[in-house]
Amino acid sequence: MTDMRRTMLWLVFVMSLVLLWDGWNRHTGAPPLFGAAPPRPAATASAPPPQAATTPGTAAVPSATSTPVAPAATTSTVPGTAAAPGGELITLTTNQVKATIDTRGGELVRLELLQYIDNIDRKRNVVLFDRSRERLYLARSGLATVDGVAYPNHETVMTAAPGPRELQAGADTLELKLESSQVNGVVLRKTYTLRRGDYRIGVKHEVVNTTDKALAPQLYLQLVRDGNAPAGESSFYFTFTGPAVYTEAKKFEKIDFKDIEKNKASHQNTASDGWIAMVQHYFASAWLIGPGARDYVTSRLGDNQYAVAMMVKLGSLAPNATLAHEAALFAGPQEEKKLEAMAPGLEYVKDYGYFHILAKPLFWLLDHLHSLLKNWGWSIVALVVLLKIGFYWLNASAYRSMAKMKAINPKVMEMRERLKDKPQQMQQEMMRIYREEKVNPLGGCLPIVVQIPFFIALYWVLLSSVEMRNAPWIGWIHDLSAMDPYYILPLLMTGSTLFQTWLNPTPPDPVQAKMMWIMPLVFSVMFFVFPAGLVLYWLTNNILSIAQQWFINRQLGVAPKFGGAK
C-alpha cells in the first residue's frame, strides 16, 4: 500500500512539473511538449494555391485566399482594415454589433461586439471577425464553380443599394442589399439582415439565371481564419481554437488546424443537416441553414490560413428564373441557453472538454443560483457549498480515515525507525498495525477520487463560461475571467492548501513527507495566472474541506499538531 501511495504521489508531482514546463514553453513561444508548435504569424498577403481541377458534375469553392489588403482610399474608417481592389467597405451598426462588409464578394470582414470589452485593451470592444495586417478571420459566401464554369463568388464586385447604415430608433431590423454583375449569365443578390438584440445575421442569397438553359447552382458558406490563438489567451490553460462541424449522425466534431495542415481533415463529408463553426475561447461563429443536402469541406487556403465550408446544392434553376436560399450567420458570445435555442447541438461550441455530461448540469445549477444571487462570484461560492453538502458523507469517510492515520502515525514512525534495515518485516508489521487499528491506508484517497470528475467539470464550466467575462465579485475583483490584480486570492489559496497539508497525516516515508509540502507550492504557481473565478472556486472548496476535516479530527480526538509531530 505504501509503495502504491508513493508511486501515485510521484506521478502527480512529475505530471505537474511537465504541465508547468509545457505551459512555459507555450508562453515563451518555444515548441510545446504536447500538440503542434505555435502557429506562424498570419501572412498579410499570400499567393493563391492552384485551382483544384473539377470533373463533370462537381463543384469547387474558388481557391483564392483572402483578398489582399489594398491601400486605396475608401469611405470606411474601420481601423486596420481597407477595402479590396474594386470594393467598398460598408459598416452596419446595431445595439449589439458593428459589422463591416466589403462589397467585393459581400464578405463580412470585421465584426465588433459592442457589449463586450476587450480584456487586453479595456478602451475598445471585442473584435471577432477581422481582416487586418495582424489577423484574418472572416465569413464569406458565393456560388461555387460547377463543371469548370465560374459564377459570382466572394471575389465578384457587388453594388450596394442605398439605405440606412445604423439601426434607427424604433426599428428592429437593418438591411444591406448587394447585387453582383452577370458572371456567365448568373447574377447573385445578397441581403444581410441585422436584428436588434440578436447576434444572428440573416443572409439571403438570390440566384438569377439570365441564360436560356437550366442551371444547377451550388452555394458555399465559408468561415476563414488564421491558425493563431486569440490575442491575450493564457499559455497556462488550453481552450480549443479552430473549425468545428456538427451533424446528427456524427455529432460535434472539432478539427485541429494541424490536421488540416497535414491533409488529415481535407476530406468531404455529406449530410442532410448540421452546421459549421469557428470556435475560440468565449466566442464563436457559425453558418446555420435549414434541412437539406450539404457537403462539409475543410481546407488550407494559404500560409497559416484555413477554412471550413458548407456546399449546398440549390436544385434546378430554370431559364430567366430566380432561386432564393435563406441562411443565418451567428457570430457572438457562447451563451449556452441562447445557443441551444438557435440550432441543435450549437451549445457544443462551448468547450467543456471530456466532462460535458457533468459540466452541463453544473452550469444549469450555477445559472439558477445566479438568478437568485445576482452575482457570479457568490454563485460560485454557493455552488461549491452545495457540492460539499452533496459529498459530505463521502468526505467525512475520507477525513475519518485520514484522522485515524494521523493518530497512529507516531507508532508507524517508531516502527519504521526500528525496522529500517528489515524492509520485508517492516511491511508486515505495518499491515499488522493497520489491521489492529482498523485503518485502511487508501480510505482517505478513494472517496476523494470519486469527486475529482465533478470538480474538474466545474473547472471547465468556470473556464468556458462567457458569463464570467467582466463579471465582478467584491472589492478588487472586477472581472472573474481575469487574474486577481493583487494576487490576494492566489495567496489565500496557497495558505489554505498548506494548512490543509498540515491537517493531514505525515507519510512514514521522509521523501513523501517533503513532497507533501512541495506539491502545494508547485500547484500554487499555476493559480497566480488562473482567472479569479477559478481561484475563488478552489479557495472556497479548500476552506470548506479544512472546516470539515478539522471538525472530524476534533471528534476523533486527533490534536492538530504540526505535521503529526509529537
C-alpha positions as CSV (number, residue, x, y, z in Angstrom):
1,M,0.0,0.0,0.0
2,T,2.8,2.4,0.9
3,D,4.5,1.7,-2.4
4,M,1.3,2.4,-4.3
5,R,0.8,5.7,-2.5
6,R,4.4,6.7,-3.1
7,T,4.1,5.9,-6.8
8,M,0.8,7.9,-7.1
9,L,2.4,10.9,-5.3
10,W,5.4,10.9,-7.6
11,L,3.3,10.5,-10.6
12,V,1.1,13.6,-9.7
13,F,4.2,15.6,-8.9
14,V,6.0,14.7,-12.2
15,M,2.9,15.4,-14.3
16,S,2.5,18.8,-12.6
17,L,6.1,19.7,-13.5
18,V,5.6,18.5,-17.0
19,L,2.4,20.6,-17.4
20,L,4.1,23.7,-16.0
21,W,7.0,23.3,-18.3
22,D,4.7,22.8,-21.3
23,G,2.8,26.0,-20.3
24,W,6.0,27.9,-20.0
25,N,7.1,26.8,-23.5
26,R,3.8,28.0,-24.9
27,H,4.1,31.2,-23.1
28,T,7.6,31.9,-24.4
29,G,6.9,30.7,-27.9
30,A,9.1,27.6,-27.7
31,P,7.8,24.3,-29.2
32,P,5.3,22.8,-26.7
33,L,5.6,19.3,-25.4
34,F,2.1,18.4,-26.4
35,G,0.4,19.3,-29.7
36,A,1.7,21.4,-32.6
37,A,4.2,24.2,-32.4
38,P,2.8,27.7,-32.1
39,P,1.3,28.8,-35.4
40,R,3.3,31.1,-37.6
41,P,2.1,34.7,-37.8
42,A,-0.6,35.2,-40.3
43,A,0.6,36.3,-43.8
44,T,-0.6,39.7,-44.8
45,A,-1.0,38.6,-48.4
46,S,-0.2,35.2,-49.9
47,A,-0.4,33.8,-53.3
48,P,-3.4,31.7,-54.0
49,P,-2.8,28.0,-54.4
50,P,-3.6,26.4,-57.8
51,Q,-7.2,26.0,-58.7
52,A,-8.4,22.4,-58.0
53,A,-9.4,20.6,-61.1
54,T,-13.1,19.6,-61.3
55,T,-14.8,16.8,-63.1
56,P,-18.2,17.0,-64.6
57,G,-21.0,17.3,-62.1
58,T,-18.6,18.6,-59.4
59,A,-18.3,22.0,-57.8
60,A,-15.4,23.8,-56.2
61,V,-15.0,26.8,-54.0
62,P,-12.8,29.5,-55.7
63,S,-9.4,28.8,-54.3
64,A,-8.1,32.3,-53.8
65,T,-7.1,33.2,-50.3
66,S,-8.1,36.4,-48.5
67,T,-8.3,39.4,-50.8
68,P,-5.0,41.3,-50.5
69,V,-5.2,44.4,-48.3
70,A,-5.2,47.5,-50.6
71,P,-4.1,51.0,-49.7
72,A,-6.7,52.5,-51.9
73,A,-8.8,55.3,-50.4
74,T,-12.2,54.3,-49.1
75,T,-15.0,55.9,-47.2
76,S,-14.7,53.5,-44.3
77,T,-13.0,54.5,-41.1
78,V,-12.6,50.9,-39.8
79,P,-9.2,50.7,-38.0
80,G,-6.7,48.4,-39.7
81,T,-9.0,47.3,-42.5
82,A,-9.1,48.5,-46.1
83,A,-11.4,47.6,-49.0
84,A,-10.2,45.1,-51.5
85,P,-9.5,46.4,-55.0
86,G,-12.7,47.4,-56.6
87,G,-14.6,47.1,-53.3
88,E,-16.1,49.5,-50.8
89,L,-16.4,48.9,-47.0
90,I,-19.8,49.4,-45.6
91,T,-20.4,49.4,-41.8
92,L,-23.7,48.5,-40.3
93,T,-24.4,49.3,-36.6
94,T,-27.0,47.9,-34.2
95,N,-27.1,47.9,-30.4
96,Q,-25.2,44.6,-30.4
97,V,-22.7,44.7,-33.2
98,K,-20.8,46.9,-35.7
99,A,-20.4,44.8,-38.9
100,T,-18.2,45.8,-41.8
101,I,-18.9,44.3,-45.2
102,D,-16.7,44.5,-48.3
103,T,-18.7,45.0,-51.5
104,R,-16.2,42.9,-53.3
105,G,-17.8,39.5,-52.8
106,G,-20.0,40.7,-49.9
107,E,-17.6,39.4,-47.4
108,L,-18.1,40.1,-43.7
109,V,-14.6,41.3,-42.9
110,R,-15.0,42.9,-39.4
111,L,-17.4,42.4,-36.5
112,E,-17.2,44.4,-33.3
113,L,-19.2,43.1,-30.4
114,L,-20.4,46.3,-28.7
115,Q,-21.5,44.6,-25.4
116,Y,-18.1,43.0,-24.7
117,I,-14.9,44.9,-23.6
118,D,-11.6,43.6,-24.8
119,N,-9.5,42.1,-22.0
120,I,-6.2,43.4,-23.3
121,D,-7.3,47.0,-24.2
122,R,-10.1,47.9,-21.9
123,K,-10.8,51.0,-24.1
124,R,-12.1,49.0,-27.0
125,N,-14.6,46.3,-27.7
126,V,-14.0,42.7,-28.6
127,V,-13.4,42.3,-32.4
128,L,-14.4,38.9,-33.7
129,F,-14.1,39.0,-37.5
130,D,-11.1,40.9,-38.7
131,R,-9.2,41.4,-41.9
132,S,-6.2,43.5,-40.9
133,R,-2.4,43.0,-41.2
134,E,-2.4,41.3,-37.9
135,R,-5.4,39.0,-38.1
136,L,-7.5,37.1,-40.6
137,Y,-11.0,35.9,-39.6
138,L,-14.0,36.4,-41.9
139,A,-17.2,35.0,-43.2
140,R,-17.8,34.6,-46.9
141,S,-20.3,33.1,-49.3
142,G,-20.9,32.8,-53.0
143,L,-21.6,30.4,-55.9
144,A,-19.2,27.5,-56.5
145,T,-17.5,26.8,-59.8
146,V,-19.5,23.9,-61.4
147,D,-18.0,21.8,-64.3
148,G,-15.4,24.4,-64.8
149,V,-17.9,27.3,-65.2
150,A,-17.4,30.1,-62.7
151,Y,-20.3,32.1,-61.2
152,P,-20.5,35.1,-58.8
153,N,-18.4,34.4,-55.8
154,H,-16.6,36.1,-52.9
155,E,-14.3,37.9,-55.3
156,T,-17.0,39.3,-57.5
157,V,-17.6,43.1,-57.0
158,M,-21.1,43.8,-55.9
159,T,-23.2,47.0,-55.9
160,A,-24.8,48.1,-52.6
161,A,-28.3,49.5,-52.6
162,P,-28.8,52.8,-50.8
163,G,-30.3,52.7,-47.3
164,P,-29.7,53.4,-43.6
165,R,-26.4,52.1,-42.1
166,E,-27.4,52.3,-38.5
167,L,-30.4,50.8,-36.7
168,Q,-33.0,53.5,-36.3
169,A,-34.8,54.2,-33.1
170,G,-38.0,52.1,-33.0
171,A,-36.7,49.8,-35.8
172,D,-35.9,46.1,-35.2
173,T,-34.0,45.3,-38.4
174,L,-31.3,46.8,-40.5
175,E,-30.7,45.6,-44.1
176,L,-28.0,45.8,-46.7
177,K,-28.7,44.6,-50.2
178,L,-25.9,43.8,-52.6
179,E,-26.1,42.7,-56.2
180,S,-23.4,41.3,-58.5
181,S,-22.9,41.9,-62.2
182,Q,-23.5,39.0,-64.5
183,V,-21.0,36.2,-64.5
184,N,-21.6,33.6,-67.2
185,G,-25.3,34.6,-67.3
186,V,-25.8,34.5,-63.5
187,V,-26.5,37.3,-61.1
188,L,-26.2,36.9,-57.3
189,R,-28.1,39.1,-54.9
190,K,-27.1,39.0,-51.2
191,T,-29.1,40.6,-48.4
192,Y,-27.7,41.0,-44.9
193,T,-30.3,41.5,-42.2
194,L,-29.2,42.5,-38.7
195,R,-31.7,42.5,-35.8
196,R,-31.9,44.4,-32.6
197,G,-30.6,42.4,-29.6
198,D,-29.5,39.4,-31.8
199,Y,-26.1,38.0,-32.7
200,R,-27.6,36.2,-35.7
201,I,-27.3,37.9,-39.1
202,G,-29.7,36.8,-41.7
203,V,-28.0,36.2,-45.1
204,K,-30.4,35.7,-48.1
205,H,-28.9,34.6,-51.4
206,E,-30.9,35.1,-54.6
207,V,-29.6,33.5,-57.8
208,V,-30.9,34.9,-61.0
209,N,-30.5,32.8,-64.2
210,T,-30.4,35.1,-67.2
211,T,-29.4,32.4,-69.7
212,D,-31.7,30.3,-71.9
213,K,-30.8,27.0,-70.2
214,A,-31.5,25.4,-66.9
215,L,-28.6,25.5,-64.3
216,A,-27.8,23.7,-61.1
217,P,-26.0,26.3,-58.9
218,Q,-24.2,25.4,-55.7
219,L,-23.8,27.8,-52.8
220,Y,-20.9,27.8,-50.5
221,L,-20.9,29.2,-47.0
222,Q,-17.4,29.5,-45.5
223,L,-15.6,30.6,-42.4
224,V,-11.9,31.5,-42.8
225,R,-9.3,32.4,-40.2
226,D,-5.6,32.2,-39.4
227,G,-4.3,29.5,-37.2
228,N,-3.2,31.8,-34.4
229,A,-4.6,31.7,-30.9
230,P,-6.8,34.7,-30.0
231,A,-4.8,37.6,-28.7
232,G,-4.3,37.5,-24.9
233,E,-5.2,33.8,-24.5
234,S,-3.4,32.3,-21.5
235,S,-0.5,30.0,-22.1
236,F,-1.2,28.1,-18.8
237,Y,-4.6,26.7,-19.6
238,F,-5.8,25.5,-23.0
239,T,-9.1,26.1,-24.8
240,F,-9.8,25.0,-28.3
241,T,-9.5,27.3,-31.2
242,G,-10.4,26.1,-34.7
243,P,-13.2,24.8,-37.0
244,A,-16.0,22.5,-35.9
245,V,-18.7,20.6,-37.7
246,Y,-22.0,19.2,-36.3
247,T,-24.3,16.6,-37.9
248,E,-26.9,14.5,-36.2
249,A,-25.0,11.4,-37.3
250,K,-21.5,12.3,-36.1
251,K,-22.5,14.9,-33.5
252,F,-19.9,17.6,-32.6
253,E,-16.5,17.3,-34.3
254,K,-13.6,19.6,-33.5
255,I,-11.0,19.9,-36.3
256,D,-7.4,20.9,-35.4
257,F,-5.6,23.3,-37.7
258,K,-2.6,21.0,-37.6
259,D,-4.8,18.2,-39.1
260,I,-5.9,20.5,-41.9
261,E,-2.2,21.4,-42.5
262,K,-1.4,17.7,-42.8
263,N,-4.4,17.0,-45.1
264,K,-5.9,14.7,-42.4
265,A,-9.1,16.7,-42.4
266,S,-9.4,17.8,-46.0
267,H,-11.9,15.1,-47.0
268,Q,-15.5,15.9,-47.9
269,N,-18.4,14.8,-45.7
270,T,-22.1,14.7,-46.9
271,A,-25.1,15.1,-44.6
272,S,-28.7,16.4,-44.7
273,D,-28.4,18.5,-41.5
274,G,-26.0,20.3,-39.3
275,W,-23.8,23.4,-39.3
276,I,-20.2,24.6,-39.4
277,A,-18.5,26.8,-36.9
278,M,-15.2,28.5,-36.0
279,V,-14.6,28.3,-32.2
280,Q,-12.4,30.2,-29.8
281,H,-12.5,30.9,-26.1
282,Y,-15.8,32.5,-25.1
283,F,-16.9,33.3,-28.7
284,A,-17.8,31.5,-31.9
285,S,-19.2,32.0,-35.4
286,A,-21.4,29.5,-37.3
287,W,-23.3,29.2,-40.5
288,L,-26.8,27.8,-39.9
289,I,-29.2,26.6,-42.6
290,G,-32.4,24.6,-42.7
291,P,-32.7,20.8,-43.6
292,G,-31.3,19.7,-47.0
293,A,-28.3,18.1,-48.5
294,R,-24.9,19.7,-47.9
295,D,-21.3,18.8,-48.1
296,Y,-18.7,19.8,-45.4
297,V,-15.2,20.7,-46.5
298,T,-12.1,21.9,-44.6
299,S,-9.1,23.2,-46.5
300,R,-5.9,25.1,-46.2
301,L,-6.1,28.3,-48.2
302,G,-2.5,29.5,-47.8
303,D,0.2,30.1,-45.3
304,N,-1.4,29.8,-41.9
305,Q,-4.9,30.3,-43.4
306,Y,-7.7,27.7,-43.0
307,A,-11.3,27.3,-43.9
308,V,-14.4,25.3,-43.2
309,A,-17.3,25.4,-45.6
310,M,-20.7,24.1,-46.4
311,M,-21.5,23.3,-50.0
312,V,-25.3,23.5,-50.7
313,K,-26.9,22.2,-53.9
314,L,-29.7,24.7,-54.7
315,G,-31.5,22.4,-57.2
316,S,-32.5,23.1,-60.8
317,L,-32.8,26.8,-61.8
318,A,-34.9,27.3,-64.9
319,P,-34.0,29.9,-67.6
320,N,-34.9,33.5,-66.6
321,A,-35.9,32.3,-63.1
322,T,-34.8,33.3,-59.6
323,L,-34.0,30.9,-56.8
324,A,-33.7,32.1,-53.1
325,H,-31.8,30.5,-50.2
326,E,-32.0,31.6,-46.5
327,A,-29.1,31.2,-44.1
328,A,-28.1,32.7,-40.8
329,L,-24.7,33.6,-39.6
330,F,-24.2,33.6,-35.9
331,A,-21.2,35.5,-34.5
332,G,-21.1,36.3,-30.8
333,P,-20.7,35.0,-27.3
334,Q,-21.1,31.4,-26.3
335,E,-24.2,31.9,-24.1
336,E,-25.3,28.4,-23.6
337,K,-29.1,28.8,-23.3
338,K,-29.3,31.0,-26.4
339,L,-27.1,28.7,-28.4
340,E,-29.4,25.7,-27.6
341,A,-32.4,27.6,-28.9
342,M,-30.7,28.6,-32.2
343,A,-29.8,25.2,-33.6
344,P,-29.5,21.5,-32.5
345,G,-26.1,21.0,-30.9
346,L,-24.9,24.5,-31.2
347,E,-24.2,24.7,-27.5
348,Y,-21.3,22.3,-28.0
349,V,-19.2,25.2,-29.3
350,K,-18.8,26.0,-25.6
351,D,-15.8,23.7,-24.8
352,Y,-16.3,21.6,-21.7
353,G,-13.5,19.1,-22.7
354,Y,-14.3,15.5,-21.9
355,F,-16.6,16.3,-19.0
356,H,-19.6,17.7,-20.9
357,I,-22.0,15.2,-19.3
358,L,-21.2,16.6,-15.9
359,A,-20.4,20.2,-16.8
360,K,-23.8,20.9,-18.4
361,P,-25.9,20.2,-15.3
362,L,-23.4,22.1,-13.2
363,F,-23.7,25.1,-15.4
364,W,-27.5,24.8,-15.2
365,L,-27.3,24.8,-11.4
366,L,-24.8,27.7,-11.4
367,D,-27.1,29.7,-13.7
368,H,-30.1,29.2,-11.4
369,L,-28.0,30.3,-8.4
370,H,-27.1,33.4,-10.3
371,S,-30.7,34.2,-11.0
372,L,-31.2,34.2,-7.2
373,L,-28.0,35.8,-6.0
374,K,-27.4,38.2,-9.0
375,N,-23.6,37.9,-8.6
376,W,-21.5,35.3,-10.4
377,G,-18.8,35.3,-7.6
378,W,-21.3,34.5,-4.8
379,S,-23.0,32.0,-7.2
380,I,-19.6,30.1,-7.5
381,V,-19.3,30.1,-3.7
382,A,-22.9,28.8,-3.3
383,L,-22.3,26.1,-5.9
384,V,-19.2,24.8,-4.1
385,V,-21.2,24.8,-0.8
386,L,-23.9,22.7,-2.4
387,L,-21.4,20.2,-3.8
388,K,-19.7,19.9,-0.4
389,I,-23.1,19.2,1.1
390,G,-23.8,16.6,-1.5
391,F,-20.5,14.9,-0.9
392,Y,-20.5,15.5,2.9
393,W,-20.7,11.8,4.0
394,L,-18.2,10.7,1.3
395,N,-15.8,13.4,2.5
396,A,-16.4,12.5,6.1
397,S,-15.4,8.9,5.4
398,A,-12.2,10.1,3.9
399,Y,-11.4,12.5,6.7
400,R,-12.1,10.0,9.3
401,S,-9.6,7.6,7.6
402,M,-7.0,10.4,7.4
403,A,-7.6,11.3,11.1
404,K,-7.0,7.7,12.1
405,M,-3.9,7.6,10.1
406,K,-2.7,10.7,11.8
407,A,-3.4,9.2,15.2
408,I,-1.4,6.1,14.6
409,N,1.4,8.0,12.8
410,P,3.7,8.1,15.8
411,K,3.5,4.4,16.2
412,V,4.2,3.8,12.5
413,M,7.2,6.2,12.5
414,E,8.7,4.4,15.6
415,M,8.3,1.1,13.9
416,R,9.9,2.3,10.7
417,E,12.9,3.6,12.5
418,R,13.2,0.3,14.5
419,L,12.9,-1.9,11.4
420,K,14.5,0.4,8.8
421,D,17.1,-2.3,7.9
422,K,14.4,-5.0,7.5
423,P,12.1,-3.8,4.8
424,Q,10.1,-7.1,4.4
425,Q,9.4,-7.3,8.2
426,M,8.6,-3.5,8.2
427,Q,5.8,-4.1,5.6
428,Q,4.4,-7.0,7.6
429,E,4.5,-5.0,10.8
430,M,2.8,-2.0,9.1
431,M,0.0,-4.2,7.8
432,R,-0.5,-5.6,11.3
433,I,-0.8,-2.1,12.8
434,Y,-3.4,-1.2,10.2
435,R,-5.4,-4.3,10.9
436,E,-5.3,-3.8,14.6
437,E,-6.2,-0.2,14.4
438,K,-8.8,-0.9,11.7
439,V,-7.3,1.6,9.3
440,N,-7.5,1.5,5.5
441,P,-4.4,3.3,4.0
442,L,-6.4,4.1,0.9
443,G,-9.6,5.1,2.8
444,G,-8.6,8.7,2.6
445,C,-8.0,8.6,-1.2
446,L,-10.8,6.7,-2.8
447,P,-13.7,8.9,-1.6
448,I,-11.8,12.0,-2.9
449,V,-11.0,10.2,-6.2
450,V,-14.8,9.7,-6.8
451,Q,-15.3,13.5,-6.6
452,I,-12.5,14.5,-8.9
453,P,-14.6,14.4,-12.2
454,F,-17.2,16.7,-10.7
455,F,-14.6,19.3,-9.6
456,I,-12.8,19.1,-13.0
457,A,-16.2,19.5,-14.7
458,L,-16.8,22.6,-12.6
459,Y,-13.4,23.9,-13.5
460,W,-14.3,23.7,-17.2
461,V,-17.6,25.4,-16.6
462,L,-15.9,28.4,-15.0
463,L,-13.2,28.5,-17.6
464,S,-15.5,28.3,-20.6
465,S,-18.5,30.4,-19.5
466,V,-18.5,33.8,-21.2
467,E,-20.8,35.0,-18.4
468,M,-17.6,35.3,-16.2
469,R,-16.1,37.9,-18.5
470,N,-16.1,41.3,-16.9
471,A,-18.3,39.9,-14.1
472,P,-17.4,41.5,-10.7
473,W,-17.4,39.7,-7.3
474,I,-16.4,42.0,-4.4
475,G,-14.0,44.9,-3.9
476,W,-10.9,44.5,-6.0
477,I,-12.3,41.6,-8.2
478,H,-13.9,43.4,-11.1
479,D,-13.6,40.5,-13.7
480,L,-13.9,36.8,-12.7
481,S,-12.3,35.8,-16.0
482,A,-9.1,37.8,-15.4
483,M,-6.3,37.2,-13.0
484,D,-6.6,38.7,-9.5
485,P,-4.8,42.0,-10.0
486,Y,-3.3,42.0,-6.4
487,Y,-2.8,38.2,-6.1
488,I,-4.9,38.1,-2.9
489,L,-6.9,35.1,-3.8
490,P,-3.9,33.0,-5.0
491,L,-2.0,33.9,-1.8
492,L,-5.1,32.8,0.3
493,M,-5.3,29.7,-1.9
494,T,-1.6,28.8,-1.2
495,G,-2.1,29.4,2.6
496,S,-5.2,27.3,2.7
497,T,-3.5,24.4,0.8
498,L,-0.6,24.5,3.2
499,F,-2.9,24.5,6.2
500,Q,-4.8,21.5,4.7
501,T,-1.5,19.7,4.3
502,W,-0.8,20.4,8.0
503,L,-4.0,18.7,9.0
504,N,-3.2,15.6,7.0
505,P,-1.2,12.7,8.4
506,T,2.5,12.8,7.7
507,P,3.6,9.9,5.4
508,P,6.0,7.5,7.1
509,D,8.4,7.9,4.2
510,P,10.5,11.1,4.7
511,V,10.6,11.7,0.9
512,Q,6.8,11.6,0.8
513,A,6.6,13.9,3.8
514,K,8.7,16.5,2.0
515,M,6.7,16.1,-1.2
516,M,3.5,16.8,0.7
517,W,4.8,20.3,1.4
518,I,6.4,20.9,-2.0
519,M,3.4,19.9,-4.1
520,P,1.0,22.6,-2.8
521,L,3.7,25.2,-3.6
522,V,4.1,23.8,-7.1
523,F,0.3,23.9,-7.7
524,S,0.0,27.4,-6.3
525,V,2.3,28.8,-9.0
526,M,-0.5,27.9,-11.6
527,F,-3.2,29.7,-9.5
528,F,-1.3,33.0,-9.8
529,V,-2.1,33.1,-13.5
530,F,-5.6,31.5,-13.4
531,P,-8.8,33.6,-13.7
532,A,-10.1,34.9,-10.4
533,G,-13.3,32.8,-10.7
534,L,-11.3,29.6,-10.8
535,V,-9.2,30.5,-7.8
536,L,-12.3,31.5,-5.9
537,Y,-13.8,28.1,-6.6
538,W,-10.7,26.2,-5.3
539,L,-10.3,28.5,-2.3
540,T,-13.9,28.0,-1.3
541,N,-13.5,24.3,-1.7
542,N,-10.3,24.3,0.4
543,I,-11.9,26.4,3.2
544,L,-14.9,24.0,3.5
545,S,-12.7,21.0,3.3
546,I,-10.5,22.4,6.1
547,A,-13.6,23.1,8.3
548,Q,-14.9,19.6,7.8
549,Q,-11.5,17.9,8.4
550,W,-10.8,20.0,11.5
551,F,-14.3,19.1,12.9
552,I,-13.8,15.4,12.3
553,N,-10.3,15.5,13.8
554,R,-11.7,17.1,16.9
555,Q,-14.4,14.5,17.1
556,L,-11.9,11.7,16.9
557,G,-9.6,13.4,19.4
558,V,-6.8,13.9,17.0
559,A,-5.0,17.1,18.1
560,P,-3.8,19.3,15.2
561,K,-0.1,19.0,15.8
562,F,2.2,20.3,13.1
563,G,2.8,17.6,10.5
564,G,1.8,14.9,13.0
565,A,4.9,15.7,15.2
566,K,4.9,14.7,18.8
